[in-house]
């Protein structure tokens, strides 16, 4: 088919987060998270329900609910700035949670009109990074998936408050 894009590069992609202003409503502004190195996919795996009956000689199944796996990792390049950024994120989440509001996580791609959104709970403390000889100091932030929202209208994450 003419005009089909061969694929989308991850170069220039951005990551952002925001807490709800109104509970249950996607925020309109997202704060940019810096030095994100990678993030895991969220694969929706369908569970199966045994629909077999006594007359069946072979098991029969039907589709059950989809499972996100419950968590995904975000790999962050460790710097003084990213440590502070994630400490602030964790604090903002705790405040939002106490107020009955969710934290949204966004993965933005400049070549797409939609971004990928997930309602998450971050770790309660910054984990210890892995280290190796001649390596990049990174840490994996394990995000708990409260709800995978999926593709929705993109919001360009920006530095701090606008």
Secondary structure by P-SEA (a helix, b strand, c coil): ccccccccccccccccccccccccccccbbbbbccccccccccbbbbbcccccccccbbbbcccccccccbbbbbbcccaaaaaaaaaaaaaaaaaaaacbbbbbbbbbccccbbbbbbccccccccbbbbcccccbbbbbbbbbcccccccbbbbbbcccc
